[in-house]
Amino acid sequence: MLKRRTVLQGVLAGAFVSGCSGTTGTPTVDPDNPFEVASDAPVEVLAGEEYGGFGAAAYRKKYPAVNVTATASAKLRDLVLPRFAAGNPPDVVLNSGDGRLELGRLVGQSQLADLQPLLEAPAWDNADVTVQDAVLPGMLDAGQYEGSQRSVNYIATVYGLWYSASLFQRFGWDVPRTWPELLALGTEMKAAGLGPFVYAGAHPYYLLELVLTLAVKTGGHDVMKRIDNLEDGAWKDESVTRAITAVGELVKRGLVAPGSTDFDHIASQKRFLASKAGLLPCGNWLENEMKPLIPRNFALTVTGVPPLDGSSALARGLHVAATAPYLVPEKAKNKAGGLEYLRAMLSKDVATQVTEESNQLTIVRGAADGLEIGTALRSARDLLTAAGDQVITWYFADWYPDFATTAAQTTGQFLAGGLQLSEWTARIQAAADKLKQDKAVTKYHRD
């Protein structure tokens, strides 16, 4: 992630612009070829997922003489790291899948190109806007390091509460709009013989995600910024306390499915898909992960975490994580071609193809609009569209994974009845304070 995060105001680097306007010396940019790509220079793409090569057809259409090779491999790290070390990396890397690269180390070694020129360039399919303007708000921050854009995280992962729309229709249940409505719905589900709320106790980060989303919806973006920045007392914020208290009400009222504390993610998801539980917190990878087990006519659907009440700062707030980073190596043989390839990937047409074929949302504005997609992805898309500038993001889990594990495990213990509220707050805040004082750990900041 980024160190000392700042708002970027760069312009196209001189290496990628040409010409002058009048006698002022002001650089001009050809919107069709802003990086002065050689019309016959080959482009090599290595990706951890098949969709990493989807930009090849658009690139070849614009530059017919160019040979674009796109290779997808589950062993990305094994293929790419030796080439970085030898100084002959590919022109584009999609860092996804199980064999992901450690980006922080590559940034520290000055191996990754600054992508700000890409963001300032005209969009591939609309020269009236920049690439940055064509991207959803808040989705670029994840790729910033020490004030520079070193990756563009391409996939937008939406988190929320999942339910069966057909089950809701059968019982006449409404989707809850506030937390009290959620608790009331849980009571109805329990009366119908369901464990209303199921979660993966073996992976308590799902619970922490729920608590933090609710806290930020209640108190606004600054609640999360203070946590990310390790500010004193951030975990004692009233919005955080109200959120963990509200989630604790699920246990107090007996609205958690039996066995949740011991379930792993697959077991909890199986119980949910068997309609033995009514609500499941998860990201929108759920459909792809469980596709063979989703019953016909289940109508898998996601809704946002409902706010505590009508006074919430971010009523439409939605936790969205930008994943799947695209990189252009600094020593790429065709760095200009690498930037141009990413410009193609960030076009609406290519992003639409990615959504259609991988069943995932991208960071490109409107790319999934109008598509005939299933209830799961459609509901995630609609939530993302409605969220607008109320997209909720956080970074501490990537910056400080050991601390994030501590916070998640403490949350799991609280929901399992092993901790009081005051103990939950004290333990996590103490861990944050200890981390803040640990000079051996590099600290990061977001604005």
MIZA-396592 format. One record per atom (N, C-alpha, C): residue in one letter; x, y, z. Coordinates in pm, whole numbers, plus 32768, in hexadecimal, padded with zeros to 4 digits. Layout:
// MIZA-396592
aXYZ ...
//
This chain:
// MIZA-396592
m80547F898000 m800080008000 m8058807D8000 l802280EC802D l806C8167801E l80A7819780A0 k811181E38095 k814F82228108 k813E82B680F9 r810E82F98163 r80F18388815F r809B83A780E5 r8024836C80E4 r7FC783788074 r7FA7840B8057 t7FB184327FDB t7F9384BB7FB6 t7F3B84BE7F3B v7EF8852D7F25 v7EAA853F7EAC v7F0B855B7E3A l7EFE850C7DD1 l7F5B851C7D62 l7F2885857D00 q7F8385DB7CD7 q7F5E86437C79 q7FC186487C04 g7FF785D37BE1 g805D85D07B7A g802485E87AF0 v807C85FD7A93 v805886087A06 v80A5859F79BA l8083858D793E l80C9852978EE l815F854478EE a81AA84DB790D a823B84E97912 a8271850B7888 g82DF85567887 g831585847808 g833C851477AB a835C849E77E6 a8384842F7791 a831383FB773C f82978420775D f822683E77715 f81D6845076CA v820984CB76BB v81C28530766F v821D85677604 s81E385A775A1 s823385D97534 s81F6865674FB g824986A074B4 g82198714746C g820D878F74C1 c81EF88027483 c81DC888074C9 c816288C67492 s812A891C74E0 s80B8896B74B6 s80E389FA74A6 g80E48A2A742D g81108AB47414 g81A18AC4743D t81C08B327480 t82488B4E74AC t82578B427543 t81EE8B117585 t81F28B0C7617 t823E8A93764A g82538A2E75F7 g829689B67625 g823B895A7674 t81BA89767678 t815D892176C1 t814E889B7679 p8164882B76BE p815987A9767C p80CA8790764E t80BD874C75DE t803A872275AF t8038868975AA v7FC1865275B5 v7FB385C275BC v7F5485947550 d7F7B852F7505 d7F2384F074A5 d7EC6849374F2 p7E4484B274F9 p7DE9845F754A p7DE383CF751C d7E0383B6749D d7E01832D746B d7E8182E1748B n7EEB832A74AA n7F6B82EA74C8 n7FBB83427528 p7F8A835475A3 p7FC883B37600 p8055838F762C f807C8311761F f810182E8764E f816382D275DB e813982FC7561 e818D82EC74EA e81B9825B74D8 v8157820274DC v8171817474C9 v81A2815A743C a820C810C7431 a823B80E273AD a81D680817373 s81B0809872F6 s8142804B72BA s81647FB972A1 d81E47F9472B0 d82097F09729A d82537ECB7310 a82577F107383 a829F7EDC73F8 a824A7E757441 p827C7DFC7454 p822D7D947496 p82107DB67529 v81A37D7F755C v817A7D9275E7 v81697D087627 e81A87CF7769B e819E7C7776E1 e81547C8B7765 v80ED7C37777C v809C7C3D77F6 v80A57BB7783D l80C47BBB78BE l80BF7B447912 l80577B5C797F a7FFE7AFD7991 a7F8D7B1379EB a7F6F7A987A3F g7F3A7AB17AB5 g7F107A447B0B g7E837A157AEE e7E3B7A5B7A95 e7DB37A377A6F e7DA37A4679D9 e7D4879F8799F e7D3479FA790E e7D0C7A8578DC y7CB97ACD792A y7C897B4E78F9 y7CF97BB578EC g7D6E7B967922 g7DDF7BF27913 g7E057C0B7883 g7DDF7BAF782C g7E007BBF779E g7D907BF6774A f7D217C1F7788 f7CAD7C4A773B f7CC37CCD76F0 g7D287D197715 g7D437D9676CF g7D8C7D83764C a7DB97D097630 a7E0B7CF075B9 a7DC07D0E7538 a7D427CE6752F a7CF77CFA74B3 a7CE57D8F7495 a7CC57DDE74FC a7CB47E6E74E8 a7D397EAE74BE y7DA67E8074FA y7E2A7EB774D8 y7E4E7E977446 r7E377E197420 r7E587DF27396 r7E027E3B7331 k7D857E587355 k7D2D7EA072F9 k7D617F2C72DF k7D977F6B7345 k7DCD7FF27334 k7E577FEF72F2 y7EA57F897314 y7F2E7F7E72DE y7F3C7EF5729B p7F0A7EE7721F p7F047E6471DD p7F8A7E1E71CD a7FF77E6B71C9 a80797E2D71B3 a80B97DF97233 v807B7E1372A5 v80B77DEF7325 v80967D5E7349 n80FB7D187378 n80E87C9173AB n80D57C9A7442 v805B7C7E7471 v803D7C817500 v80327BF27532 t80877BCD758F t80807B4775CA t80537B53765A a7FED7B06767E a7FB87B097706 a7FB77A7B773D t80007A6777AB t800C79E377E8 t7FD279E67874 a7F7879897892 a7F40797D7919 a7F7E7904795C s7FA8791679D9 s7FE978AA7A21 s7FCA78B37AB6 a7FB2783F7AF3 a7F9E783A7B84 a802378487BCE k8091783B7B83 k811778467BBF k815878CA7B99 l810A79357BA6 l813979BA7B7B l81BC79E07BBE r81C579CC7C40 r823C79F37C89 r82B879AD7C51 d82AC792D7C37 d831F78E07C05 d834A790F7B7B l82EA793E7B2C l830B796B7AA5 l834679F87AA3 v83107A4F7AF8 v83307ADD7AED v83A87B087B41 l83B57AD57BBA l84207B057C11 l84AB7AF47BD5 p84CB7A817B98 p85507A757B5B p85667ADC7AEC r84FE7B027AA7 r850B7B627A3B r851E7BEF7A71 f84DD7C0F7AE1 f84FB7C8F7B22 f858E7C947B49 a85BF7C277B83 a864A7C217BB2 a86AC7C2D7B3E a86867BF57ACA a86DF7BF97A56 a86D27C7A7A06 g86737CCE7A28 g86627D4D79E1 g86177D43795E n85CD7CD47949 n857E7CC778CD n84EE7C9D78EC p84A77CEB793D p841E7CC77961 p83BF7CD978EC p83487C9E78F4 p82E27CB5788C p82B47D467891 d82637D6C7830 d82357DF87827 d81C07E147884 v81717DAE78A3 v80FC7DBC78FB v80F37D3F7951 v80CE7D5279D0 v80B77CE27A2B v80317CF77A70 l7FDC7C8F7A6F l7F647C8E7AC2 l7F837C397B3B n7F937C797BAE n7FC17C357C26 n7F4B7BFC7C74 s7F177B8B7C48 s7EA47B4C7C87 s7EB97AB57C8B g7E5D7A707CCC g7E6979E07CD9 g7EBD79BA7D53 d7EDA79397D60 d7F2279087DD5 d7FB6792D7DD4 g7FEF79427D5F g807E795F7D57 g809D79F47D50 r805D7A437DA4 r806D7AD57D9D r80F87B027DC9 l81217B747D91 l81A07BB37DB4 l818F7C0B7E2F e81FB7C227E77 e81FB7C7E7EE8 e821B7D0A7EB2 l81B37D5A7EA1 l81C47DDA7E5C l821A7E3C7EAA g820B7E3F7F2E g82597E9C7F7D g82EE7E8C7F66 r831A7E117F5B r83A97DF77F44 r83D27E297EB9 l837F7E107E53 l839E7E3E7DCC l83A37ED77DC6 v83487F187E0E v83487FAA7E13 v83CA7FDB7E53 g83F07F9A7EC1 g846C7FC07F05 g84E77FAE7EAF q84E17F537E4F q85507F3A7DF4 q85477F8F7D75 s84E77FEB7D71 s84D180437CFC s84B57FF37C7E q846C7F857C8D q84507F2D7C1B q83CF7F527BD2 l837A7FA47C0E l82F77FBF7BD2 l82EE804F7BA0 a82BB805F7B28 a82AD80E37AEB a824081347B31 d825081B77B30 d81E882117B61 d817782137AFB l80FE81F67B26 l808D81ED7ACB l803B826E7AC4 q806C82D77B02 q802383567AFA q801283867A69 p807883767A12 p8062839A7985 p7FEA83537947 l7FD582D5796D l7F61828B793C l7EE082CD796B l7ED982F179EA l7E5F83297A21 l7E3E83B179E6 e7EA483FD79C0 e7E9084827987 e7E77847F78F1 a7E88840B78B4 a7E7583FE7823 a7DE083FC77FF p7DC084207783 p7D3384147758 p7D0483837760 a7C8883707786 a7C5182E9778B a7C5282AB7700 w7C62822876FB w7C6C81DF767D w7BF481F87623 d7B7D81FB765E d7B038203760F d7AB98288761D n7AF882EA765E n7ABA836E766D n7B2683D5768A a7B5684177621 a7BC58474762F a7BA084F17680 d7B1F8503769D d7AF4857976E9 d7B0A856A7780 v7B2984F177AC v7B4484DA783A v7BC984917848 t7C04849978BE t7C7F845078D7 t7C6083C27905 v7CC6836F7903 v7CB782E87937 v7C8982EC79C8 q7CC283477A15 q7C9D83527AA2 q7C0A83757AB3 d7BD583C97A5D d7B4883EE7A63 d7AED83787A42 a7B21831979F8 a7AD182A679CD a7ACC82387A37 v7B11824F7AA7 v7B1981EB7B11 v7ABF82147B86 l7A8581B27BC9 l7A2F81CD7C3C l7A7C82147CAC p7A3B826C7CF8 p7A7F82B77D61 p7AB9825C7DCD g7B31827F7DFB g7B7082387E69 g7BB581B67E44 m7BB0818F7DC4 m7BE5810D7D9E m7C79810E7D78 l7CB781827D72 l7D4381897D4B l7DA1818E7DC3 d7D6D81B37E36 d7DC281C67EAC d7E12814A7ECF a7DD980D57EBA a7E1B80597EE1 a7EA080447E99 g7EB380877E28 g7F2E80747DDB g7F9580E17DEF q7F8281377E52 q7FDF81A57E68 q804881807ED1 y80C5819E7EB2 y813581867F0B y818882057F14 e819482387F8E e81E482B07FA6 e81BF83207F44 g813F832F7F2D g810F839C7EDA g811183837E46 s8136830B7E1B s813B82EB7D8C s80E182747D6E q80A182787CF9 q8048820C7CCF q809C819F7C8E r80AF81307CD5 r810280C47CA2 r80B2804C7C6F s803280487C8D s7FDC7FDF7C56 s7F5180187C45 v7F047FD87BF0 v7E757FF57BE1 v7E2B7F757C02 n7DE87F747C73 n7D9F7EFD7C9F n7D1A7EF77C54 y7D057E8D7C09 y7CA27E8B7B9D y7C187E597BC6 i7C127DFC7C24 i7B937DBE7C4A i7B597E047CC5 a7AD87E227CC1 a7A937E617D31 a7A437DF47D7B t7A727DD37DF3 t7A307D6D7E44 t79D07DAE7EA6 v79527D8C7E9C v78E87DC67EEF v78CA7D697F64 y78C67DA17FDC y78A37D548053 y78157D798081 g77D17D1980BC g774C7D3680F0 g77117CBC8133 l768E7CBE8147 l76447C4E8182 l75F77C078112 w760C7B848107 w75CF7B36809B w75517AF080CB y74F27AE58071 y74747AA28091 y743B7A638013 s73D77A0E8027 s738F79D07FB8 s73117A227F9F a730A7A647F2C a72947AB57F0E a72177A5E7F04 s722679E37ED4 s71B2798A7ECA s718179617F55 l71DF794C7FB3 l71B9792B803C l717079A1807D f71A37A188067 f71627A90809C f70D57A9E8063 q70C87A837FE2 q70447A8F7FA3 q6FE37A277FDC r701479AF7FF4 r6FBE79458027 r6F85796880B0 f6FD879A88105 f6FAB79C9818B f6F757A588197 g6F7D7AA3812A g6F4D7B2C812F g6FA57B8A817F w70277B6E8182 w70857BC181CD w70B67C368179 d70C87CA881B7 d71027D1C8175 d71977D258196 v71E47D5B8138 v72737D728152 v727F7DE181BA p72C77DCB8227 p72CF7E2F8293 p73167EAF8266 r72DC7F21828D r73167FA3826A r73627FE182DD t734D7FB08356 t73957FE083CC t73B97F688422 w74147F7D8481 w743D7F0E84D8 w73C97ED9852B p73747F2E8564 p73007EF885AC p72A87EA18553 e72987EC584D4 e724B7E718478 e72927DEC8462 l73177DEE8460 l73637D728451 l734B7D1684C8 l734C7D4E8540 l73337CFD85B7 l72A57CC585B6 a72467D15858B a71BB7CE68584 a71AE7C76851E l71F17C8584AC l71EF7C1D8446 l722B7B9D847C g72987BAA84C7 g72D77B358502 g72797AE9855C t72287B3185A6 t71C67AF185FE t71607AA285AD e71367ADC853B e70D87A9484E4 e711A7A1884A7 m71977A25847F m71DE79B18447 m71EA794284AE k720979678529 k721779048593 k719378BB85AA a7125790685A6 a70A178C985B8 a708078698547 a70BD788284D1 a70A4782B845D a710177B3845B g715877A784C2 g71AF773384CB g72387746848F l725C77C0846A l72E077DA8432 l733D7813849D g73C077F6848F g7424783F84DC g743778C18490 p7401793184BF p73FA79AB846C p747F79D88430 f74E979D68480 f75687A0F8455 f75D479A58465 v761C798783F8 v7687792383FE v7709796483D1 y7776793C840F y77F9797483E9 y7864790983FA a78DA792583C5 a794A78C783CD a79A078EA8445 g798578A684B5 g79D178C3852E g7A6478A68521 a7A88784A84C6 a7B15782B84B0 a7B5D789C8468 h7B1278F6842E h7B4C796983E7 h7B0579E88419 p7B257A148492 p7AD87A8184CF p7AEB7B09848E y7B3F7B118426 y7B4A7B9183DF y7AC27BB983A5 y7A6F7B568380 y79EA7B76834D y799A7BC783B2 l79A97BA58431 l79637BEE849B l799D7C7A84AD l7A237C8284AB l7A637D0584B8 l7A3A7D608445 e7A307D2783CE e7A047D748359 e79797DAD836F l79227D5D83A7 l78997D8A83C3 l78997DFC8429 v78E77DEE8493 v78EE7E5484FB v79247ED784C3 l79907ED08477 l79CE7F4A8443 l79747F9083DD t79317F43838A t78D57F7F832A t78677FCB8372 l782F7F8D83D8 l77C57FCC8425 l77F98049846D a7874804484A0 a78AD80B784E6 a78C0812D8488 v78F28112840F v7909818083B0 v788581B7837C k782381618365 k779F8192833C k776681EF83A8 t778481D08425 t775182208494 t779982A584A1 g781E82A3849F g786C831C84BD g78B2835E8449 g78B2832083D4 g78F1835E8360 g797E832B8347 h79B8835882D7 h7A3B832782AA h7AAA833E8310 d7AA283A9835F d7B0E83C883BC d7B1F835A8425 v7AB583128444 v7AC082A384A5 v7B27823F8474 m7B21821D83F4 m7B7C81BA83BD m7C0781F583A5 k7C0E82728380 k7C9082B1836B k7CE182B283EC r7C9D82CC845D r7CE482CD84DD r7D1882428501 i7CC981DC84E1 i7CF6815384F9 i7D6D813184A1 d7D6281508420 d7DD1813483C4 d7E50817C83EE n7E4381F78420 n7EB782488443 n7EE8823184D2 l7EAF81CD8517 l7ED881A9859E l7ED0821F85FE e7E6A827185EE e7E5C82E48647 e7E3382B586D3 d7E5F82FF8737 d7E4282DC87C1 d7DAB82D287D8 g7D8082668815 g7CF482568839 g7C96823B87C6 a7CCB821A874F a7C73820886D9 a7C0D819886EF w7C33812E8734 w7BD980BE8749 w7B7680D887BA k7B8781488800 k7B2A816E886A k7AC281D18839 d7AC881F187B8 d7A67824E877D d79D9821E8798 e797F827B87B3 e78F5825887D3 e78B482078763 s78D4822886E6 s789881DF8676 s78C5814D8675 v79428135869A v797580AB869F v793180608711 t792480A28784 t78E3806387F7 t7851804187D8 r780C809D8797 r778080848773 r7776800F8710 a77D6800686B6 a77D37F9B8651 a77E87F13868F i784E7F0486E3 i78687E818720 i77F67E5C877E t77BA7EBE87C0 t77487EA38817 t76D17E7087C5 a76BA7EAF8751 a764B7E8686FB a765E7DF886C8 v76D77DD7869D v76F27D4F866C v76E37CEC86DF g770D7D148757 g76FD7CBD87CB g766D7C9D87EA e76117CF487C1 e75827CDB87D7 e75537C5D878D l75957C3B8720 l75707BC186D8 l75807B488732 v75EA7B488782 v76017AD887DD v75A17ADF8853 k75947B56888D k753E7B658903 k74AF7B3988E8 r74817B4E886D r73F67B2B884B r73EA7A9F880F g74587A56880E g745379CD87DB g743C79C48746 l74717A2686FD l74597A2D866C l74CD79F78618 v752F79B78659 v75A0797D8611 v758A78E78602 a75A078B4858A a758C7826856F a75E877D185C5 p75B777678601 p760B770F8653 p768076D98601 g76F476D4863F g776C76A185FD g77BE770885B6 s778D778485AD s77D477EC8562 s786278038595 t787477F98618 t78F978148650 t796177B1861D d7936773D85EE d799576D585C0 d799976C58528 f793B770284E1 f793676F18450 f79AD7733840B d79DF76F383A0 d7A37773C8345 d79DD777D82DC h7A1977C0827B h79C6780C821C h796F77B081C7 i79A3773D81A1 i795576E1814E i78DF76A8819C a78F676828218 a788A76498268 a781B76AF8281 s7842772B829D s77DB779182B4 s778E77AF8235 q77D477B081C3 q779277CB8145 q77367758811B k775D76DE8138 k7707766C8119 k76877671816B r7694769681EA r761C769E823F r75BE770A820B f75F9777981E1 f75A877E681AA f756277BA812A l75AA777880D0 l7570774F8051 l750976DF8061 a750D769B80D3 a74A8763680F0 a742E76738134 s742B76FA813B s73BC77448179 s73A8771E820C k741776FC824E k741276E482DE k74387762832A a746077C982E1 a747F784C831A a745478B582B6 g742C792982E7 g73F1798C828D g744E79F7825B l74BC7A1482A5 l75167A818281 l75A77A558294 l75FC7A7E8238 l768A7A5A823B l76DF7AD18213 p773F7AFC8266 p779A7B67823D p780A7B3081E5 c78207B6E8172 c78867B3A8116 c789C7B9E80A6 g79057B898059 g791E7BD97FE2 g78DE7B997F68 n78DC7BE37EF8 n78927BB17E85 n78DD7B497E32 w79497B137E6A w79857A9B7E2F w79317A207E50 l78D07A2F7EA9 l788079BF7EDB l7845796C7E6A e780C79AE7E06 e77CA79657D9A e782D790F7D4E n78A179477D29 n790478F97CDE n793A78857D32 e794C789E7DB3 e798678387E0C e792777C37E22 m78A577DF7E29 m784377787E4C m77E577547DDA k7804777B7D62 k77A6776E7CF2 k776876E37CE5 p77B576757CEF p777675F07CDE p771075CE7D4A l771576137DBC l76BE75F17E2C l764876507E3D i763F76B67DE8 i75D077157DF4 i755376D67DB9 p74EA76C47E09 p747076837DD6 p742F76D47D65 r73EF768E7D0C r73A476D07CA2 r733777277CE1 n7325779C7CAC n72C077FC7CDC n72DA782E7D6B f735778227D9A f737A78567E1F f737878EF7E1E a7399792B7DA9 a739D79BE7D9A a73FB79FD7DFF l747A79D27DF8 l74E27A077E51 l74EF7A9E7E3F t74E47AE87EAB t74DE7B7A7EA5 t752B7BB57F1B v75667C297F07 v75AE7C6D7F72 v756D7CF47F8F t756B7D17800E t753F7D9C8037 t75AB7DDA808F g75AC7E5D8096 g760E7E9F80E9 g75F07E8B817D v76587E9781CF v76437E918260 v75E87F068286 p75767EEB82C5 p75197F5A82E3 p75537FB5834F p753D80388345 p7570809683A9 p75288085842E l756780B98497 l752C80AB851C l74A580F28525 d749E816884E7 d742281B684EC d7423821F847D g73C28277847E g73B682DB8414 g7419834C841B s746B83508486 s74CD83BD8495 s755883968466 s75678320842A s75EA82F18400 s7629834F839A a76AC836183A4 a76F483BE834C a76F5838C82BB l76FF830982A9 l770982CF8222 l769C82658212 a7624829281FA a75B2823581F1 a75C481D1817F r760581FD8111 r761B81A4809E r76A5816380A4 g76EA81778111 g77738146811C g778180B280FC l77E7809080B1 l77FE80088082 l78937FEB8084 h78BA7F7E80C6 h79477F5980C6 h796B7F198040 v79CB7F567FFD v79FA7F267F7B v7A927F207F7F a7ACA7EB07F59 a7B5C7EA27F53 a7B877E927EC2 a7BE57EE57E98 a7C1F7ED97E11 a7C907E747E16 t7C857E0B7DC5 t7CE87DA07DC6 t7D1D7D8A7D38 a7D717D257D28 a7DAB7D017CA6 a7DFB7D737C69 p7E717D917CA0 p7EC27E017C6E p7F027DE67BE6 y7EF67E497B8E y7F427E4B7B12 y7FBF7E9E7B27 l80307E6E7AEF l80B17EB07AFD l80F27EC17A75 v81427F2B7A69 v819B7F3A79F6 v82297F447A2E p827E7EE27A15 p83067EE77A4B p83557F5E7A15 e83A47F9B7A6B e83F6800E7A44 e84597FE979D6 k848B7F6E79D7 k84EF7F437975 k84B17EF47902 a842F7EFF78F0 a83EF7EBA7881 a842A7EE977FC k84387E8E77A0 k846F7EB2771D k84157F1476D4 n83927F0476E5 n83317F5C76A4 n82D67F99770F k830E7FF3775F k82C1802E77CC k824D80807796 a826280C87729 a81F6811676EC a818480B976C2 g81A980457688 g81437FE37661 g80FB7FAA76DA g81437F9B7749 g81047F6B77C3 g809B7FCB77F6 l80BC804B77F5 l805B80B1781F l7FE280B477C1 e7FFD80A77741 e7F9080A976DF e7F37802F76F0 y7F747FBC7712 y7F237F447728 y7EC67F58779F l7EF77F95780A l7EA17FAF787D l7E348012785A r7E5380717804 r7DEC80CF77D6 r7D7C8083778F a7DA0801D7743 a7D3B7FCA7701 a7CEB7F797767 m7D307F4277CB m7CEA7EF37831 m7C867F49787E l7CA27FCA788A l7C4A802478D5 l7BE08065787D s7BD080327804 s7B63805F77AE s7AE4801777D6 k7A73805377B7 k79F3801877DF k79DB7F937797 d7A007F8A7718 d79E77F1076CD d7A327E997707 v7AB27EAE7725 v7B017E3F775B v7AD27E1C77E8 a7AB77E80783A a7A877E6778C2 a7A027E1D78C0 t79AD7E3E7861 t792E7DF77853 t79467D647834 q79A57D4977DC q79C77CBF77BA q79FA7C747836 v7A4C7CB67886 v7A807C7778FF v7A0C7C4F795B t79AC7CAA796D t793A7C8C79C2 t78E77C197989 e78D07C1B7908 e787E7BB378C9 e78BE7B2978D6 e79427B2378C7 e79847AA178BF e79BE7A707943 s79DC7ACD79A0 s7A137AA17A20 s79B07AAF7A92 n793D7AED7A76 n78D57B027ADB n790A7B547B51 q79577BBC7B31 q798D7C167B95 q79787CA67B67 l796F7D007BC7 l79637D8D7BA9 l79EC7DCC7B9E t79FA7E2F7B48 t7A787E777B3B t7A697F047B72 i7AD87F4D7B74 i7AD67FD67BA8 i7AAA803A7B3E v7A8B800E7AC6 v7A6780697A59 v79D480927A66 r79BD81137A66 r793581497A75 r78D781137A08 g786580DF7A33 g77FC80BA79D5 g781780417981 a78857FFB7998 a78A87F8B7940 a78467F17794C a78037F0B79BE a77A47E9D79D0 a77147EC879BD d76FF7F46799A d76767F777988 d76337F327912 g75B77F097925 g756A7ECF78B8 g75897E3F7896 l75E77E0278DB l76097D7778BD l759E7D1978F5 e75877CAD78AF e752D7C4578DF e757E7BE57936 i75807C0479B7 i75CE7BB57A15 i75727B827A83 g75A37B217AD0 g75527AE37B37 g75357B407BAB t74DE7B127C04 t74B47B657C74 t75287B8C7CCE a758A7B337CE0 a75F97B4E7D3B a764B7BC47D0B l767D7BBB7C90 l76D27C267C5D l76817CA47C42 r76047C947C17 r75B07D097BFC r75977D597C7C s757B7D127CE9 s75627D5A7D66 s75E17D9D7D99 a76557D5D7D86 a76D47D9B7DAE a76EF7E177D59 r76D67E0B7CD8 r76E87E7E7C7D r768E7EF27CA7 d76117ED57CC4 d75B37F417CE7 d75DA7F847D6A l760B7F377DCA l763A7F727E47 l76B17FCD7E2F l770D7F9F7DDA l77847FEF7DBC l775E80717D77 t7700806B7D1A t76D480E27CD4 t769281447D35 a763E81107D8E a75F681657DEC a765281A37E54 a76C0815E7E75 a771A818F7EDE a775D82127EB7 g778182227E37 g77C0829E7E0B g783C82BE7E5C d783D83357E99 d78B3835E7EE6 d78AE832A7F76 q785182D17F93 q784A82968018 q7888820A801C v78E181EE7FBD v792B81717FBF v798A81718037 i798881068082 i79DB80F880FA i7A5380A080DC t7AC980D280FD t7B44808580E8 t7B9A808C8165 w7BEE80288176 w7C55803081DF w7CD07FE181B3 y7D407FFD81F6 y7DC27FCC81C9 y7E147F898236 f7DEE7F9982B5 f7E417F658321 f7E537ECE8317 a7DF07E8782E1 a7DFA7DF682D8 a7E6A7DCB827A d7E867E1C8214 d7EF57E0181B8 d7F787E3981F0 w7F717EAF822D w7FEA7EEC8263 w80217E9F82DA y7FC87E728332 y7FF07E3483AF y7FA27DB183C4 p7FC07D4A8377 p7F6F7CD0837B p7F6C7C8B8404 d7FDA7C92844E d7FDB7C5384D3 d7F787C998530 f7F767D1D852A f7F177D67857C f7E877D4A8551 a7E707D4284CE a7DEA7D24849C a7DBB7C9B84CD t7E187C3B84D2 t7DF57BB68505 t7DCD7BBE8598 t7E177C0E85E6 t7DF67C208673 t7D6B7C5D8683 a7D4F7CC58634 a7CCC7D07863D a7C5B7CA88617 a7C727C5785B0 a7C0B7BF88584 a7BF57B8B85EC q7C617B548621 q7C537AEA8685 q7C0E7B1E8703 t7C2E7B97872A t7BED7BD3879F t7B587BE48785 t7B347C09870B t7AA77C1886E8 t7A5F7B9186EA g7AA37B2986BA g7A697AA486C0 g7A537A77874F q7AB27A9687A7 q7AA37A728834 q7A2D7ABB8873 f7A1B7B39884F f79AC7B878885 f79277B4A885A l791A7B2987D9 l789B7AF087A9 l78827A6587E1 a78EE7A1E8804 a78DD7999883E a78BE799F88D2 g78BA7A19890A g78987A298997 g790D7A2489F4 g79887A2789BE g79FD7A1B8A13 g7A337A9E8A48 l79FE7B0F8A19 l7A2E7B928A43 l79BA7BF08A5C q79CF7C4C8AB7 q79717CB98ACB q79927D288A67 l79367D848A53 l794B7DF289F7 l79C77E428A1D s79D77E618A9B s7A4A7EB08AC7 s7ACD7E678AAC e7ACC7DE28AB7 e7B457D948A9C e7B657D958A06 w7AFD7D8D89B3 w7B137D938921 w7B587E1588FC t7B227E83892B t7B5C7F06890C t7BEA7F128941 a7BFF7EEB89BE a7C827EFB89FE a7CEC7EA889B7 r7CCB7E2D8991 r7D2F7DD68951 r7D597E0A88C9 i7CF87E328879 i7D1B7E6087F2 i7D647EE687FA q7D377F3F8850 q7D7A7FC0885B q7E097FAE888F a7E1D7F5388EE a7EA37F398921 a7EFE7F0188B3 a7EC77EAA885F a7F157E7287F0 a7F3A7EDF878C a7EDC7F3B8773 a7EF87FAB8718 a7F6280078752 d7F5B802187D2 d7FBD80778813 d80498038880F k804E7FB68826 k80CE7F6F8822 k810A7F758796 l80B57F618732 l80E27F6886A7 l81187FF48689 k80D2805886B5 k80FB80E2869A k818680FF86D2 q81A680C38741 q822780DC8782 q82978082874E d8274801F86FE d82D77FBE86CD d83247FFB8657 k839E8025866F k83EF80678609 k841D8008859C a84117F8685B5 a843C7F258551 a83D67F1384E1 v835D7F4984F5 v82F27F3C8491 v82E27FC18448 t82EA7FBE83C5 t82D580368374 t824580668382 k823380E5839D k81AE811C83B0 k817F81628331 y80FC815D8319 y80C1819882A2 y805681FC82CB h802F824F826C h7FCE82B9828B h7F7182CF8214 r7EF382E78233 r7E94830E81CB r7E5B839681ED d7E4283E58186 d7E08846A8198 d7D7084638198 
//
